[in-house]
Amino acid sequence: MKDNRLQITTRTDDWKQWDQFLAKSKRGIYLQLSDWLKSYRAFGFEEHLILSKDPSGQIQGGMGLVLAKAGPLKILVAPYGPVLDEGKEELFPDFVSEFYAFAKNSGAFLAQLSAPIATISDFQDHFMTSRPAYPIAPTGKGLLFKYVIGLSAFRAVKLFAGEEDAYEKVRSNYKANTRRDVNKSNRMGNELVFAESAEEIQKAYDLIELNAENQGYAVRSWDDFGATLISLVDSGHCMIPCCQNEGSLKGALIIFDAGQKLHYIMGATLREKKDLLVGHFLQDQVIQLAISKGYDFYDISMGGSPGVVRFKEGFGGEVLPLPEAQYWVLKPAQFFAYQKLLPWVQKNKTLVSKIVKKFK
């Protein structure tokens, strides 16, 4: 065994220690949390963990993996990683080599890895800041397999950590219309509550599913994701801030707390004739919560329709791009067939999801 004690594990104690590491390290990320990775079991996928520990047993770095399977076809994905303790960047090649070897031993035809590197940022404590060499040259770059969620960038709202007037400074970075709507939302009788019980969590997620159906985009069903969401809330890695008005649920967000930062994942508001500006209210409340925790930034997230993107831009924020995923082709014939099928797969995601589940 190497001095850095690199190992592949699925032990419960290791996953627990890994979650604790992700919570404390500024380089931690929700995509690596054990409950998040285990949620892919709904599709018949497997989660694995590569860990490096020092001689005393303390984690120096790690990388959670998902082995996606559909019959004989297998793809190994590292959605974000490795996550290395500061000063342990020299372990990067070891992790890549272990990842590659595990992919081959697992019979995968494709291995895909997304490294957490941001070379220009005010928040460099949260990332590796240099591009280390890969010990095994990748076949190419690009996100070829999107069923295990990754990140292309953060939209980081600076929180002026430790400054007495932090909230005022954050608000000064809001666009004028956003400040106006936040102020207005606070005069409409909106109330912040958190969904904590299983019943409350499901009610909030029902609203998110309804909004997705009405707006024509896909989210995971409650049957697939509900147990994971409840577990994440119970563990403190996730929170679901909700807006109530006159005792009625008007909106909900799913927020992850990992890596000494809050991440907005998804949300929904009830569309009614009277606009209560629920989205503005909830996002501003989450920003205040992140400030109270002393965090450096709030990831309001990328993506969405043009209107959603404009809404997020209203809260300010610096876009922190991440490098494209790297991939290795391990079985060219299977990869060739996958490439031919990919356009059809992308157009029929719901059907493909159902087919994949049949191979569980």
C-alpha positions in Angstrom: 0.0 0.0 0.0 1.2 3.5 -0.9 2.1 5.9 1.9 -0.9 8.0 1.0 -3.1 4.9 1.6 -5.2 5.2 -1.5 -8.1 2.8 -1.3 -11.4 2.0 -3.0 -14.2 1.4 -0.5 -17.9 1.2 0.1 -17.7 0.9 3.9 -20.3 2.8 5.8 -17.7 4.2 8.2 -15.7 5.6 5.3 -18.7 7.2 3.7 -19.6 8.8 7.0 -16.0 10.2 7.4 -16.1 11.4 3.8 -19.3 13.3 4.4 -17.8 15.0 7.4 -14.7 15.9 5.3 -16.9 17.4 2.6 -18.8 19.5 5.2 -15.7 21.0 6.8 -13.4 21.5 3.7 -14.0 24.5 1.6 -13.4 22.3 -1.4 -16.3 20.0 -0.5 -19.3 19.8 -2.8 -22.8 18.3 -2.6 -22.2 16.1 -5.7 -19.8 14.0 -3.6 -22.1 13.4 -0.6 -22.9 9.8 0.0 -26.7 10.2 0.0 -26.5 12.1 -3.3 -24.4 9.4 -4.9 -26.5 6.6 -3.5 -29.6 8.2 -5.0 -28.5 6.7 -8.4 -29.3 3.3 -7.1 -32.8 4.1 -8.3 -31.5 3.5 -11.8 -29.5 0.4 -10.8 -26.2 2.2 -10.7 -23.5 1.7 -8.0 -21.6 4.2 -5.9 -17.9 3.7 -4.9 -15.4 5.8 -3.1 -11.6 6.3 -3.6 -10.0 7.6 -0.5 -6.6 8.8 0.6 -5.8 8.7 4.3 -2.7 9.7 6.2 -1.1 7.3 8.6 -3.3 8.5 11.4 -6.4 7.8 9.4 -7.3 11.4 8.5 -8.7 11.9 5.0 -6.4 13.8 2.6 -8.7 13.6 -0.3 -11.3 11.5 -2.0 -13.5 11.0 -5.0 -17.0 9.5 -5.1 -17.8 7.5 -8.2 -21.0 6.3 -9.9 -20.8 3.1 -12.0 -23.7 3.5 -14.5 -25.0 0.2 -15.9 -27.5 -0.9 -18.5 -27.1 -4.6 -19.2 -23.5 -5.2 -20.4 -22.8 -1.5 -20.9 -21.0 0.3 -18.1 -19.7 3.9 -17.7 -17.7 5.1 -14.7 -18.3 8.7 -13.8 -16.5 11.0 -11.3 -19.0 13.9 -11.3 -16.6 16.2 -9.4 -13.2 15.3 -8.2 -10.9 14.4 -6.7 -11.6 16.7 -3.8 -8.2 17.1 -2.2 -7.2 18.8 1.1 -5.3 22.0 0.6 -1.6 21.2 0.1 -2.4 17.6 -1.2 -2.6 18.5 -4.9 0.2 16.1 -5.6 -2.2 13.2 -5.1 -4.2 14.2 -8.2 -2.2 11.8 -10.5 -2.7 8.9 -8.1 -6.4 9.4 -8.0 -6.7 9.5 -11.8 -4.6 6.3 -12.1 -6.8 4.6 -9.5 -9.9 5.8 -11.3 -8.7 4.6 -14.7 -7.7 1.2 -13.2 -11.1 0.8 -11.5 -12.9 1.6 -14.7 -11.0 -1.1 -16.6 -11.5 -3.7 -13.8 -15.2 -2.9 -13.7 -15.6 -3.5 -17.4 -16.6 0.0 -18.3 -16.3 1.1 -21.9 -16.1 4.8 -20.9 -14.6 6.7 -17.9 -15.5 10.3 -17.4 -14.0 12.7 -14.8 -14.8 16.3 -14.0 -11.9 18.0 -12.1 -12.7 20.9 -9.6 -10.3 23.5 -11.0 -10.9 27.3 -11.1 -7.8 29.2 -12.1 -9.2 32.7 -11.7 -11.4 33.5 -8.7 -11.8 35.5 -5.5 -12.6 32.1 -3.9 -9.5 30.1 -4.6 -9.7 28.3 -1.2 -12.6 26.3 -2.7 -10.8 24.9 -5.7 -7.6 23.5 -7.1 -6.1 26.5 -8.9 -3.7 24.8 -11.3 -4.2 22.2 -14.0 -2.2 19.2 -13.0 -1.0 16.8 -15.7 -3.0 13.6 -16.3 -0.8 10.5 -15.8 -2.9 8.7 -18.5 -3.7 10.9 -21.5 -7.5 11.3 -21.9 -9.1 10.3 -25.2 -10.9 13.5 -25.3 -12.9 16.1 -23.4 -16.6 16.9 -23.1 -19.6 15.7 -21.0 -20.6 12.6 -23.0 -22.7 11.0 -20.2 -25.1 13.4 -18.6 -27.2 11.1 -16.5 -24.9 11.5 -13.5 -25.1 15.2 -12.8 -22.0 17.4 -13.0 -21.2 21.1 -13.0 -19.9 23.3 -15.7 -19.6 26.4 -13.5 -20.7 28.2 -10.3 -22.6 31.5 -10.2 -21.0 32.7 -7.0 -22.7 35.6 -5.1 -20.0 37.1 -3.0 -21.0 37.4 0.7 -18.2 39.6 2.2 -17.5 37.1 4.9 -16.6 38.5 8.3 -17.5 42.1 7.4 -20.0 43.9 9.7 -22.0 45.3 6.9 -21.9 42.2 4.7 -25.6 42.1 3.8 -25.6 45.7 2.8 -22.6 45.1 0.5 -24.3 42.0 -1.0 -27.5 44.0 -1.6 -25.5 46.8 -3.3 -24.5 44.2 -5.9 -28.1 43.3 -6.7 -29.5 44.9 -9.8 -31.8 47.9 -9.0 -35.0 46.0 -10.1 -34.0 43.0 -8.0 -33.5 45.2 -4.9 -36.9 46.8 -5.5 -38.6 43.4 -5.8 -36.9 42.0 -2.7 -38.0 45.0 -0.7 -41.5 44.6 -2.1 -41.6 40.9 -1.3 -40.8 41.6 2.3 -44.0 43.8 2.6 -46.4 41.1 1.2 -46.8 39.0 4.3 -44.4 36.3 3.1 -43.0 34.0 5.8 -39.9 31.8 5.8 -40.4 28.2 7.1 -38.3 25.1 6.6 -39.7 21.7 5.5 -38.3 19.2 8.0 -40.8 16.3 8.4 -41.2 13.7 5.6 -44.7 15.1 5.0 -43.5 18.7 4.7 -40.6 17.6 2.4 -42.9 15.7 0.1 -45.4 18.6 -0.1 -42.5 21.0 -1.1 -41.3 18.5 -3.7 -44.8 18.1 -5.1 -44.7 21.8 -5.9 -41.3 21.4 -7.6 -42.7 18.4 -9.7 -45.8 20.4 -10.6 -43.8 23.4 -11.7 -41.5 21.2 -13.8 -44.5 19.6 -15.5 -46.1 23.0 -16.2 -42.9 24.5 -17.5 -41.9 21.5 -19.6 -38.7 20.4 -18.0 -37.8 17.2 -16.2 -37.0 16.5 -12.6 -36.5 13.2 -10.8 -39.8 11.8 -9.5 -40.5 11.6 -5.8 -40.4 7.8 -6.0 -36.8 8.0 -7.3 -35.6 10.9 -5.1 -37.8 11.3 -2.1 -36.0 8.9 0.3 -32.7 10.5 -0.6 -34.0 14.0 0.0 -35.4 13.1 3.4 -32.1 11.5 4.4 -30.2 14.6 3.2 -32.4 16.9 5.2 -32.1 14.7 8.3 -28.3 14.7 8.0 -28.1 18.5 7.8 -26.6 18.4 4.3 -29.7 19.8 2.7 -32.4 22.3 3.7 -35.7 23.2 2.0 -36.6 26.8 2.7 -40.3 27.5 1.9 -42.4 30.6 1.6 -45.8 30.6 3.2 -48.4 33.3 2.9 -51.6 33.2 5.0 -50.7 29.7 5.9 -50.4 28.4 2.3 -47.3 27.1 0.6 -46.2 29.5 -2.1 -42.7 28.3 -3.0 -39.8 26.1 -2.1 -36.1 25.8 -2.8 -33.7 22.9 -2.4 -30.4 24.1 -0.9 -27.3 22.0 -0.2 -24.9 22.9 2.6 -21.5 21.5 1.7 -18.0 22.8 1.4 -18.7 25.8 3.6 -21.1 27.2 1.1 -24.8 26.9 0.1 -25.8 25.7 -3.3 -29.2 26.3 -4.9 -30.2 23.1 -6.8 -33.8 23.6 -7.8 -37.0 25.3 -6.7 -40.5 26.3 -7.6 -43.1 29.0 -6.9 -46.9 28.8 -7.2 -48.0 30.9 -10.1 -51.0 33.0 -9.1 -52.7 36.1 -10.4 -51.2 38.2 -7.6 -47.4 38.0 -7.8 -46.0 37.7 -4.3 -42.4 37.8 -5.6 -41.8 34.5 -3.8 -38.6 33.7 -5.7 -37.0 37.1 -4.8 -38.1 36.6 -1.2 -36.6 33.1 -0.9 -33.3 33.7 -2.6 -32.7 36.8 -0.5 -33.5 34.8 2.7 -31.0 32.1 1.7 -28.4 34.7 1.0 -28.9 36.2 4.5 -28.6 32.6 5.9 -25.3 32.0 4.1 -24.0 35.3 5.4 -24.9 34.3 9.0 -22.9 31.1 8.5 -19.8 33.1 7.6 -19.6 31.6 4.1 -17.6 33.2 1.3 -20.2 32.8 -1.4 -23.6 31.5 -2.3 -23.9 29.4 -5.5 -27.1 30.5 -7.0 -26.3 28.0 -9.8 -26.2 28.2 -13.6 -28.7 27.2 -16.2 -32.4 27.6 -16.7 -34.6 29.3 -19.2 -33.6 32.8 -20.4 -36.0 34.3 -17.8 -34.6 32.2 -15.0 -31.0 33.2 -15.9 -32.0 36.9 -15.9 -33.6 36.4 -12.5 -30.4 34.8 -11.1 -28.2 37.5 -12.7 -30.2 40.1 -10.7 -28.6 38.9 -7.5 -25.1 39.6 -8.9 -22.5 36.9 -8.8 -19.4 35.9 -10.6 -19.4 33.0 -13.0 -16.7 30.6 -12.1 -16.2 28.2 -15.1 -14.9 24.7 -14.5 -12.8 22.8 -17.1 -14.6 20.4 -19.4 -14.9 16.8 -18.3 -12.1 14.5 -19.5 -12.9 11.0 -20.8 -11.2 7.8 -21.6 -12.5 5.2 -24.1 -11.8 1.7 -22.8 -13.8 -0.4 -25.3 -13.9 1.3 -28.7 -16.6 -0.9 -30.2 -19.0 -0.3 -27.4 -18.1 3.4 -27.4 -18.8 3.6 -31.2 -22.3 2.1 -30.7 -22.9 4.5 -27.8 -22.0 7.5 -30.0 -24.4 6.3 -32.7 -27.2 6.0 -30.1 -26.5 9.2 -28.2 -28.6 11.6 -30.3 -31.6 9.3 -29.9 -30.9 8.9 -26.2 -30.8 12.7 -25.7 -34.2 13.1 -27.4 -35.8 10.3 -25.4 -34.4 10.8 -21.8 -37.6 9.7 -20.1 -37.9 6.5 -22.1 -34.2 5.8 -21.6 -34.6 6.3 -17.8 -37.4 3.7 -17.8 -35.3 1.2 -19.9 -32.3 1.6 -17.6 -34.4 0.8 -14.6 -35.4 -2.5 -16.1 -31.8 -3.6 -15.9 -31.6 -3.1 -12.2 
